[in-house]
């Protein structure tokens, strides 16, 4: 009985090991010691299977990973991965997923006179804002709440007139819920813009209430050639504090 068990275990190793090696070999000139961190969108394919789409439209198949992840279709993530293969089984790359961090993913809301108070307009500490893959991505720091999650929103303000200048006029709104501590945290949010505007408009103009510079309008042109942004990993993001 013991010999049979050992034989079956050896057979299992013999079957599984080549599968792992097929993705873990230092193939196509990529080093397993390197990693890349970028924003990506989860594309669920059924069950616990998924692939990632980075912001230039390229697709990543997680052919090797020791990190379990429950996919939600359309979820934005901060993806830490290692390139393994080019043109892998119908995807642009086969990768080893090192870590996925869920990023708060929202759409564009409509602000009216009736709901303006809900969105708030507290001063914001934005550390980075950029367009990528039909999303406006915002990195910011905030004073950590005690109880209530802070609300971050990208809105179309229907209470003001906007110029007809071939730009989409939006506002970034922040509501700290009057609940702040003395401790700073960094956070990320990704707003889905859709793709129906790109042929009609030049880009975005986003009004912010900056804690440093006061009210400002930031202009972002839609890029003709999308290039995915590599994220600096010096900050630790605390996504559970915002909604």
Steps between C-alpha positions, in 0.01 A plus 500: 500500500783736589673424168178575311459832682859600427457404134184711465670795670797469263267490201319811622830687531601381153175634354487831686868596482516545119186716515659726760828506311323594176409832658788546744793451264702811418345509152491756220786693658308599814656473845300357789670754726327794330149628564271772367224688682220648289131575508291235328139391451386151599326301227321204661468193276297271729553340839823626653660557159590843368748699299621858538485784250751778553425854389649473151256217426758220531382181669678302773422135571597395858657170402691476828409629843521401863252777575129410507262768375122500462432691177223755454450604139587866443679540833800730481813372670854604571680199355847385597613242245801347327513456123566142389391455138405702194191400299387241752201286393312785335598766754767765456702372795514212744585633845557393858264694726681606815224710655171669408368793700134589439453867414169675568327503160221748429324675215414864439209630711260783426507780755177695548382766743323226695799269550796740501541478877543121476807539279657769718783729393763462768859596407697218337865397509546349154846354442438371146222496241519343156298355213539135413285243322178709503549570870596806699728375776562703814761447771446713809579520866242554772463512874380159612138485628402361836169343393348627174650429160587813304325548167689577179312580180541618145191698405337685216373817666157586361469814715759699302547584134813369330672647193466334161872439444513135387587379851292301748463709815495299823565560869687289752308513828606384845286460811694423818171446689631730778693198625878542493788391720859626513638210293571524127435220252533467122217376282414429137174532309427428134204660318357330192448763229367263235631529145218686328667841545840444343397570143296806595714678760866594536520399864396588854504813710471404866423756766650425843500675837868466584606520864823661380403720203127557542255456214673388181411347163728222375506420127563151360502435126398155380824334383522379141744225597414356841800417717447314829632681805746319726407564864749593769448254784632722779146564631278250679136545402215457749195451279258399775478861621323642193182443306 
